[in-house]
Structures are given as structure tokens and as C-alpha cells.
Amino acid sequence: MSLFRLDASIRGEASASGEIADIVEKRWRAGNPGGDVVRRHVGVDPVPAQAWANAVSAGMVAPEDRTPGQQAAVGLAAELVDELLGADAVLLALPLYNFGVSQHAKSWIDLVLTDQRAAPGGATPLLEGRPVVLATARGGAYGPGTPRHGWDHATPYLARILGDVWGADLTVVEREFTLVGVNPALDDFRDVAAEMHASALDAARVAGDKLAG
């Protein structure tokens, strides 16, 4: 059995989405001793800035007429898709940044979508029926009744791509208020944040067991 894990945080070991993903991965490993884990961390090693444009333009010319940059971009897109297709389960640790998708994750998604195997409307969705866990974290609170309810423009988009376009069997594990304890303006919410943290870790254990199959 194999697991593909993608991280996009810029916070290194302090990553809140990474903490959730670590628990999911640990539970997956417990259920699949000896299983392989393939990793890609686009927060540390981002997709090249021009890769998406080069891959898109490569689709408009004959393969023999492609520039070296276009050839490299098409090759990288194929590599990214191969990583997903080669995995029995997928784990994505993708935080919310500035109310939207991390630029690193978006660049990865855009490049993957240039490969015909991942394009919308394909005969077989890229991750059809495959178990996928999305571990996401948000610095503030965005639930109903909060001042920023509806400001999370990342999670619905990611669910649309992973579930609706790529056909994944998607589980979302979310943690909010990660900036409590960091931003003094949020100190009054320490108890709520602690409850949310504990709940997210419990959800990660359940999701990990489900991912292990």
C-alpha cells in the first residue's frame, strides 16, 4: 500500500496543518505497516513560477515544436499526476492563507490540471473513489455567527477540485483559531481555541483510521 502526502505550509515544524497530517499519516502507517509514503512539500520546494504557463502553451503546439521550458513543464505535470495515480490513499496538508488557497497549493493544482488525465470532464476522474484526507488550518474563526463567516475561500474550492473534479472519496479535517496564543488580540478565545484544537486532533485520528482502510 502507498500514501501520497502533499504539504504547502510555509511554517515548517510549526505548521498547524502539518500537525493534523502527521496524526493522519501515523494512523495510516499503523494500519499499513511497511507501506510506502511519497512526499512533496510545495511550501519548501514550490512548483516553478512559469511551469503552468509553459504547460498550457505546450498544449497549443506540436510536441516536436515545444521549447525546452514547455517540455520541462509537461514532464513535471506528468510526474505530479503519476504521484497521485500511484498512491492508494492521498493526504493533503493545505492551510488557509489570506482567506484563500496557498499560492503553492494553487500552482500545484493548476499544473496537475494541465495533464489530460486530470483535466475536468475526463472519462475517468483522476482520483475516482480513492480515499483522500484534506487537513486544513485557519488562523481565525470562520464558522456561522462569526464576523468572517464565508471568508474561507479555500476549503470549498479544494473540495470542488478534489471531490467533484477528481472524484475523490474526501474527508476534511479542519482546525480554526490557530493564531490564538500568537496574536494578543485573540487572547480572550484561548479556551475555545483549545477545544477546537483537541477536536481537530480527534478528527485526525478518525480520518487516519478511515484512510488506512
Backbone as a ProteinNet text record, in pm:
[ID]
protein_1_A
[PRIMARY]
MSLFRLDASIRGEASASGEIADIVEKRWRAGNPGGDVVRRHVGVDPVPAQAWANAVSAGMVAPEDRTPGQQAAVGLAAELVDELLGADAVLLALPLYNFGVSQHAKSWIDLVLTDQRAAPGGATPLLEGRPVVLATARGGAYGPGTPRHGWDHATPYLARILGDVWGADLTVVEREFTLVGVNPALDDFRDVAAEMHASALDAARVAGDKLAG
[TERTIARY]
84.5	0	88.1	36.9	115.8	29.2	94	29.8	106.6	35.3	97.3	58.7	159.4	133.2	187.7	101.8	139.5	125.5	231.5	226.9	248	187.4	202.7	230.9	247.4	269.6	406.9	415.9	544.8	603.5	541.5	579	666.1	709.3	799.4	737.7	815.1	768.3	654.3	631	522.1	389.3	386.4	267.3	151	37.3	-82.7	-146	-146.3	-199.7	-109.9	21	115.1	95	59.5	33.5	-82.7	-188.7	-303.5	-262.3	-189.1	-147.7	-55.3	28.8	119.1	39.7	-69.4	-152.8	-220.5	-273.9	-337.9	-237.4	-119	-15.9	22.1	35.3	71.7	-32.1	-160	-265.7	-266.7	-238.3	-231.6	-118.1	-3	111	78.3	6	-31.3	-117.6	-201.6	-287.4	-221.6	-107.2	-35.4	113.3	149.5	291.8	372.8	481.7	562.9	516.8	407.7	358.7	453	447.9	534.2	463.3	540	488.9	572	506.1	570.5	532.3	631.7	607	643.3	567.8	603.1	563.2	656.9	630.6	648.7	538.1	547.8	568.1	551.7	585.6	735.2	809.2	955.5	1016.9	961.3	1010.8	895.7	867.9	748.7	759	641.8	634.8	693.9	779.5	839.1	734.1	764.7	666.6	610.8	693.1	648.9	595.3	592.6	556	414	320.2	181.3	164.5	217.6	206.4	273.4	388.1	457.3	379.8	318.2	241.3	116.5	51.6	-66.8	-30	74.8	115	166.7	222.3	271	157.4	37.2	-77.2	-127.7	-69.7	-114.3	-20.1	85.5	181.4	209.6	264.2	301	414.3	416.9	520.9	662.9	687.2	823.2	860.4	760.5	787	794.7	784	785.9	924.6	926.8	1052.6	1099.9	1226.8	1274.9	1191	1149.1	1065.7	931.3	871.2	743.3	758.8	865.3	889.2	907.5	981.2	1004.5	873.9	790.4	664	570.2	561.5	476.9	528.5	658.9	717.7	689.4	697.8	669.9	522.6	433.4	290.8	263.4	325.8	308.4	361.5	472.2	529.3	434.4	374.6	281	158.3	107.5	-8.1	28.8	146.8	191.9	197.7	238.7	244.7	106.2	6.2	-130.4	-185.1	-164.3	-216.4	-148.1	-24.4	49.7	18.2	-66.8	-96.6	-231.6	-238.7	-366	-449	-382.6	-450.6	-372.2	-441.1	-380.5	-409.2	-306.1	-316.5	-263.1	-345.6	-308.1	-314.6	-204.1	-198.5	-189.3	-305	-313.9	-378.5	-301.7	-358.3	-429.2	-510.2	-574.6	-478.4	-451.3	-367.5	-443.2	-454.7	-519.4	-656	-730.4	-868.4	-880.2	-769.4	-775.5	-675	-660.6	-569.4	-425.3	-337.9	-195.2	-149.4	-67.6	-17.8	58.1	123.5	199.8	106.4	-3.9	-100.4	-172.3	-206.3	-276.4	-188.3	-60.5	30.9	39.4	40.8	44.7	-82.5	-197.9	-326.2	-333.7	-297.5	-305.4	-219.8	-100.3	-12.7	-66.1	-115.9	-175.5	-288.7	-369.9	-486.1	-448.9	-324.8	-284.2	-264.5	-245.9	-231.5	-370.1	-384.9	-516	-578.6	-497.4	-550	-620.5	-593.9	-651.8	-751	-765.7	-849.9	-997	-1071.4	-1215.5	-1286.1	-1383.3	-1461.4	-1399.3	-1289.5	-1226.8	-1313.5	-1286.3	-1366.3	-1361.2	-1243	-1225.2	-1162.3	-1232.7	-1174.9	-1043.6	-951.5	-815.4	-810.2	-891.5	-886.9	-1017.1	-1081.4	-1214.4	-1220.5	-1302.2	-1324.2	-1209	-1099.1	-981.5	-995.9	-955.7	-967.7	-865.8	-915.6	-832.2	-869	-768	-789.5	-729.5	-810.4	-764.6	-752.6	-629.8	-604	-580.2	-668.9	-655.8	-665.3	-601.8	-598.5	-619	-685.5	-715.5	-678	-616.1	-570.7	-682.9	-792.9	-908.5	-1022.8	-1142.5	-1263.7	-1357.3	-1412.9	-1492.5	-1628.8	-1668.2	-1793.6	-1914.7	-2035.2	-2157.9	-2162.6	-2202.8	-2212.6	-2088.1	-1976.7	-1852.9	-1848.7	-1771.5	-1764.1	-1712	-1635.1	-1577.1	-1635	-1757	-1824.2	-1833.7	-1790.5	-1794.5	-1666.7	-1569.6	-1444.5	-1343.5	-1371.5	-1283.4	-1313	-1227.3	-1245.2	-1156.6	-1093.6	-1005.4	-1074.5	-1136	-1190.1	-1297.6	-1394.1	-1492.9	-1428.9	-1329.2	-1260.5	-1188.5	-1115.7	-1040.9	-1135.1	-1248.6	-1346.3	-1402.3	-1420.5	-1470.9	-1370.7	-1242.7	-1140.1	-1123.7	-1102.8	-1072.1	-1191.8	-1308.3	-1425.7	-1500.2	-1531.3	-1617.2	-1541.2	-1422.2	-1345.1	-1265.8	-1199	-1112.6	-1178.7	-1300.9	-1378	-1331.8	-1258	-1204.6	-1313.5	-1290.5	-1371.1	-1309.6	-1361	-1292.8	-1339.9	-1241.1	-1264.3	-1187.4	-1253.7	-1189.2	-1173.3	-1051.7	-1022.8	-977.6	-1049.3	-1026.4	-989.6	-900.5	-871.3	-875.4	-942.2	-950.5	-881.9	-868.6	-812.4	-667.8	-590	-450.2	-364.9	-416	-339.9	-367.5	-455.9	-475.1	-348.2	-296	-167.8	-52.6	-79.9	19.9	-16.5	-144.3	-196.1	-265	-210	-269.2	-414.7	-458.5	-597.3	-694.8	-644.4	-730.5	-721	-657.1	-634.6	-763.6	-872.7	-999.2	-1056.6	-1000.8	-1056.3	-970.5	-884.3	-793.4	-867.9	-973.2	-1046.2	-1114.6	-1176.6	-1243.2	-1141.1	-1026.7	-923.2	-869.8	-855.3	-806.4	-904.7	-1033.2	-1135.2	-1132	-1116.8	-1109.1	-986	-875.6	-752.1	-771.4	-824.4	-845.2	-942.2	-1046.6	-1144.5	-1081	-994.1	-927.8	-835.1	-765.7	-675.5	-754.1	-867.8	-953.7	-1004	-1045.6	-1094.5	-983.9	-860.5	-746.9	-724.7	-741.6	-724.8	-831	-952.9	-1061.7	-1036.6	-995.4	-969.5	-852.6	-751.2	-637.3	-675.4	-762	-808.9	-890.1	-972.8	-1050.9	-958.7	-857.1	-764.2	-688.3	-660.2	-586.4	-668.1	-800.6	-887.2	-922.4
-119.5	0	124.5	232.7	355.2	476.7	578.2	704.4	817.4	907	1029.1	1141.9	1217.7	1331.2	1459.1	1559.7	1692.1	1791.8	1871.6	1981.1	2112.5	2219.6	2350.6	2462	2429.6	2533	2596.7	2724.5	2794.6	2800.5	2731.5	2745	2631.9	2543.2	2436.9	2349.6	2322.3	2234.4	2294.8	2425.4	2491.5	2483.4	2413.9	2407.2	2340.5	2410.6	2354.4	2248.5	2272.1	2170.3	2047.3	2070.5	1959.9	1874	1937.6	1861.8	1765.2	1813.6	1728	1613.9	1649.3	1548.6	1444.3	1486.5	1390.8	1282.5	1322.6	1225.2	1131.4	1188.3	1104.9	1004.8	1053.2	964	854.4	891.3	791.7	680.9	719.1	618.2	533.6	597.5	521.3	419	463	371.5	254.6	283.1	176.1	71.4	115	22	-40.3	14.1	-36.6	-47.3	-134.8	-149.4	-188.5	-117.4	-142.2	-67.4	9.9	87.1	199.8	240.1	347.1	481.9	585.4	721.7	806.1	862.5	953.3	1094.9	1182.7	1317.1	1422.8	1530.3	1650	1769.3	1860.5	1978.4	2103.2	2153.2	2268.2	2399.6	2397.3	2515.1	2533.5	2422.9	2424.4	2420.5	2338.2	2322	2350.5	2479.2	2515.2	2476.7	2463.8	2444.2	2568.4	2553	2670.3	2768.8	2895.6	3000.5	2994.7	2958.8	2960.4	2825.8	2726.7	2591.7	2585.8	2648.1	2639.9	2705.4	2826.3	2894.8	2814	2756.1	2676	2549.6	2487.1	2365.6	2396.8	2509.9	2549.7	2578.7	2656.1	2691.2	2569.3	2471.4	2349.7	2273.3	2285.6	2216.3	2278.1	2392.3	2463	2445.5	2367	2343.9	2194.8	2154.5	2014.5	1978.2	1855.1	1816.6	1845.5	1826	1848	1995.1	2082.8	2226.4	2292.6	2214.8	2271.6	2320.8	2431.2	2484.6	2396	2408.3	2332.8	2360.3	2485.3	2518.3	2449.3	2442.6	2374.1	2224.3	2166.5	2023.6	1990.5	2076.7	2054	2064	2160.2	2179.4	2061.5	2013.6	1897.7	1775.2	1761.2	1648.3	1655.3	1775.8	1791.7	1764.4	1813.9	1787.1	1636.9	1565.2	1420.1	1353.1	1404	1349.4	1368.3	1486.4	1513.7	1422.7	1403.4	1316.3	1171.3	1129.8	993.4	968.1	1069.3	1054.8	1027.7	1096	1075.5	939.9	906.3	780	659.1	678	567.3	541.3	623.8	611.4	544.3	462.6	402.3	498.8	595.6	695.5	826.1	936.8	1069.2	1153.6	1227	1315.8	1452.8	1555.2	1690.7	1781.8	1845.5	1940.3	2080.5	2147.4	2273.1	2381	2475.7	2579.6	2689.2	2766	2885.6	3002.7	3073	3192.9	3309	3418.6	3539.5	3508.9	3425.9	3390.8	3300.8	3250.4	3168.6	3054.4	2991.5	2878.9	2929.3	2861.4	2891.1	2896.5	2996.1	3005.8	2879.7	2815.7	2694.7	2580.6	2567.1	2461.5	2490.2	2616.7	2654	2628.1	2658.7	2633.3	2484.3	2403.2	2257.8	2209.7	2255.5	2215.1	2257.5	2382.7	2432.4	2348.9	2312.7	2234.1	2092.9	2031.1	1897.8	1898.1	2002.4	2009.1	2021.6	2055.6	2063.4	1925.6	1824.4	1687.6	1633.6	1574.3	1527.8	1425.7	1354.8	1256.4	1321.2	1450.2	1521.7	1628	1650.3	1758.9	1734.5	1841.2	1826.3	1761.9	1677.2	1616.2	1494.1	1445.5	1325.5	1202.5	1099.1	976.9	914.8	919.4	866.7	974.4	1023.1	1124.6	1077.1	1168.5	1135.2	1050.4	1084.3	1013.7	939.1	890.4	831.7	727.3	755.2	660.9	644	714.9	695.3	774.5	717	789.9	903.4	1022.5	1142.1	1217.5	1259.4	1344.1	1481.4	1584	1722.7	1774.3	1802.8	1860.8	2010	2091.4	2234.6	2308.4	2425	2505	2651.4	2721.6	2863.4	2941.7	3055.2	3134.6	3191.7	3228.8	3284.7	3186.8	3239.5	3157.8	3203.6	3108.6	3139.9	3071.6	3016.2	2944.3	3036	2978.4	3057.1	3141.8	3266.3	3356.3	3436.1	3401.6	3477	3593.8	3699	3813.3	3777.2	3669.7	3632.7	3503.3	3476	3361.3	3383.7	3284.9	3296.3	3350	3386.4	3439	3329.7	3207.4	3096	3059.6	3106.1	3079.7	2965.3	2894.9	2784.9	2649.3	2621.2	2487.1	2449.5	2537	2499.3	2473.3	2553.9	2534.3	2399.7	2369.3	2244.4	2124	2135.3	2026.5	2009.1	2119.2	2112.5	2040.6	2077.3	2015	1867.7	1839.9	1703.7	1610.8	1658.4	1572.5	1572.2	1691.1	1699.9	1681.1	1739.1	1726.7	1597	1563.9	1446.4	1323	1336.4	1219.6	1149.4	1217.6	1154.2	1125.7	1024.7	998.3	1084.9	1205.9	1311	1321.4	1331.6	1362.9	1490.2	1586.8	1713.9	1721.4	1748.1	1770.2	1915.2	1991.7	2135.2	2176.7	2274.6	2337.8	2489	2558.6	2703.9	2767.2	2900.1	2979.5	2941.2	2908.3	2871.3	2990.9	3113.5	3232.4	3273.5	3203.4	3228	3183.7	3273.6	3247.7	3310	3351	3420.1	3566.9	3593.1	3729	3768.6	3866.8	3904.7	3947.5	3994.7	4037.6	3921	3798.5	3681	3609.5	3671.1	3604.3	3562.1	3635.5	3600.8	3468.2	3414.9	3293.2	3169.2	3177.4	3065.3	2934.9	2941.1	2818.4	2758.5	2845.2	2797.9	2737.3	2804.6	2755.2	2620.2	2603.1	2475.8	2363	2393.5	2293.1	2258	2360.4	2335.9	2252.6	2280.2	2206.3	2058.8	2034.1	1896.3	1823.6	1892.7	1832.1	1796.8	1885.3	1860.5	1739.6	1725.5	1611.2	1480.6	1484.5	1365.4	1330.1	1432	1408.4	1353.1	1397.4	1348	1199	1155.2	1012.6	929.5	977.3	906	902	1015.2	1023.2	931.7	926.1	839.1	692.6	653.2	514.9	483	579.3	559.4	550.4	635.6	634.4	503.8	446.8	319	205.6	225.6	132	5.4
0	0	0	-56	-65.6	-34.7	22.2	56.7	-7.8	-74.7	-124.3	-31.1	16.4	105.6	44.7	40.3	-8.5	105.7	129.2	226.3	153.2	209.1	145.5	246	373.2	474.4	458.3	495.4	495.4	636.7	733.5	874.6	926.7	841.6	885	992.8	1098.8	1204.3	1285.1	1271.4	1343.1	1267.8	1157.7	1074	1146.4	1152.6	1214.4	1124.8	994.2	902.7	902.7	917.5	924.1	1047.5	1160.8	1283	1262.8	1198.8	1170	1077	971.2	873.2	934.1	1028.3	1094.1	1166.1	1232.3	1302.8	1204.1	1096.2	993.6	937.5	905.5	849.7	948.9	1075.8	1177.6	1186.3	1180.8	1186	1058.5	944.2	820.1	827.7	880.3	892.6	985.7	1092	1185	1116.5	1024.9	952.3	831.5	791.6	673.1	702.9	796	829	705.4	686.1	567.2	444.8	456.6	342.5	305	180	130	138.2	174.6	175.7	79.4	-20.1	-114.9	-74.7	-61.6	-11.3	-115.2	-110.7	-186.2	-100.6	-77.8	6.1	-79.4	-132.6	-222.4	-147.7	-14.2	63.7	76.5	66.6	74	-65.6	-151.6	-288.6	-385.1	-410.7	-488.4	-635.2	-695.2	-840.2	-907.2	-1007.5	-1073.6	-1123.4	-1110.6	-1138.6	-1280.8	-1377.3	-1516.1	-1565.1	-1475.9	-1520.3	-1576.1	-1507.7	-1554	-1690.9	-1706.8	-1835.8	-1946.1	-1915.9	-2016.7	-2051.5	-1951.7	-1978.6	-2060.8	-2030	-2106.5	-2251.7	-2271.8	-2408.3	-2484.4	-2411.1	-2477	-2542.1	-2486	-2543.5	-2672.3	-2708.6	-2828.9	-2947.1	-2926.8	-3035.1	-3046	-3158.3	-3176.4	-3080.2	-3027.7	-2932.3	-2981.1	-3111.7	-3163.5	-3170.6	-3158.3	-3165.5	-3027.9	-2922.1	-2788.7	-2748.5	-2676.2	-2623.9	-2508.6	-2468.4	-2351.3	-2226.5	-2208.1	-2092.8	-2097.2	-2215.8	-2231.5	-2207.3	-2258.9	-2240.1	-2091.7	-2021.9	-1879.5	-1801.1	-1836.8	-1766.3	-1787.8	-1910	-1939.7	-1864.5	-1859.9	-1787.3	-1638.2	-1580.5	-1438.3	-1409	-1494	-1475.4	-1475.5	-1567.8	-1574.5	-1448.1	-1395.6	-1272.5	-1154.1	-1146	-1036.9	-1044.4	-1165.1	-1182.5	-1151.9	-1193	-1164.2	-1013.9	-937	-790.8	-734	-785.8	-738.2	-782.6	-907.8	-959.8	-896.8	-853.1	-794.1	-648.9	-588.9	-446.1	-423.5	-319.5	-279.8	-197.1	-132.2	-49.8	-60.5	-38.2	-54.9	68.9	112.7	228.9	189.2	204.6	165.9	287.5	321.2	432.5	373.5	363.3	289.5	376.6	428	514.7	436.4	508.8	453.7	469.9	360.2	364.6	301.9	376.2	323	262.7	334.6	300.6	177.7	127.2	7	8.5	-106.7	-122.4	-125.5	-56.5	-64.2	-210	-242.5	-380.1	-420.2	-323.9	-354.9	-393.4	-318.2	-349.9	-481	-502	-626.3	-747.6	-739.1	-851	-880.9	-774.4	-791.6	-860	-813.3	-871.8	-1018.3	-1046	-1183.6	-1277.9	-1233.1	-1319.3	-1337.5	-1230.4	-1242.1	-1344.1	-1341.9	-1430.4	-1578	-1608.7	-1749.2	-1811.1	-1727.4	-1776.7	-1810.8	-1926.3	-1971.7	-1877	-1801.4	-1707.1	-1588.9	-1567.6	-1454	-1496.1	-1623.9	-1673.5	-1640	-1613.9	-1587.6	-1706.4	-1676.4	-1782.7	-1845.3	-1786.2	-1840.6	-1820.8	-1896.2	-1889.8	-1750.4	-1688.3	-1553.1	-1466.3	-1365.9	-1278.2	-1216.7	-1198.5	-1157	-1030.5	-930.7	-802.1	-774.3	-876.5	-863.8	-752.5	-650.4	-542	-446.1	-468.8	-383.8	-254.4	-138.9	-13	-5.4	25	33.5	160.5	235.3	351.8	324.8	342.3	335.6	477.5	521.1	652.8	633.5	689.8	669	801.7	808.3	930.5	895.7	987.9	966.9	1091.8	1073.3	1187.4	1269.7	1203.9	1272.7	1277.3	1301.1	1304.7	1194.5	1121.1	1003.5	1003.7	1117	1125	1129.7	1120.3	1127.7	1255.2	1240.1	1353.7	1381.7	1316	1335.8	1236.4	1268.5	1176.8	1038.2	1029.1	899.5	844.3	882	821.8	670.2	594.6	449.1	387.4	471.9	419.2	383.8	418.8	381.8	236.7	146.8	4.7	-43.9	52	14.7	24.4	139	161.3	59.6	28.9	-73.8	-210.3	-244.2	-372.9	-375.3	-267.7	-262.9	-267.1	-196.7	-200.4	-341.2	-412.5	-550.1	-640.7	-629.4	-714.1	-677.9	-549.6	-507.4	-521.8	-480.2	-482	-613.3	-662.9	-781.3	-912.6	-921.5	-1046.1	-1049.7	-938.6	-938.1	-879	-826.7	-785.1	-660.1	-573.8	-453.6	-350.9	-269.9	-150.1	-40.1	-25.2	50.4	195.2	284.6	425.2	458.2	518.1	553.9	704.9	749.2	891.1	905.6	988.6	997.6	1139.9	1148.8	1277.2	1258.6	1349.7	1343.9	1465.1	1457.7	1567.9	1600	1498.1	1523.6	1564.4	1543	1582.7	1726.5	1794	1936.8	2010.1	2092.7	2156.5	2080.9	1957.3	1874.1	1860.9	1832.6	1819.2	1950.1	2024.7	2154	2143.5	2027.9	2011.9	2025.5	2018.5	2026.6	2160.5	2258.5	2387.5	2456.8	2436.3	2501.4	2452.2	2344.1	2284.7	2313.9	2413.5	2440.9	2469.2	2549.9	2583.6	2461.2	2381.2	2259.4	2163.3	2149.8	2059.5	2105.4	2236.5	2289.1	2259.7	2271.3	2238.8	2090.6	2006.8	1862.4	1827.2	1894.4	1868.9	1903.7	2023.1	2066.3	1973.2	1931.1	1840.7	1706.8	1656.5	1528.7	1537.8	1648.8	1664.2	1673.8	1742.2	1747.4	1606.9	1532.1	1395.7	1306.8	1330.9	1252.4	1277.5	1400.5	1431.2	1360.3	1364	1295	1145.3	1088.7	943.9	905.4	991.8	964.2	961.3	1054.6	1055.6	929.6	887.6	766.2	643.7	639.9	527.3	519.7	636.9	641.4	582.1	579.3	508.9	583.9
[MASK]
+++++++++++++++++++++++++++++++++++++++++++++++++++++++++++++++++++++++++++++++++++++++++++++++++++++++++++++++++++++++++++++++++++++++++++++++++++++++++++++++++++++++++++++++++++++++++++++++++++++++++++++++++++++

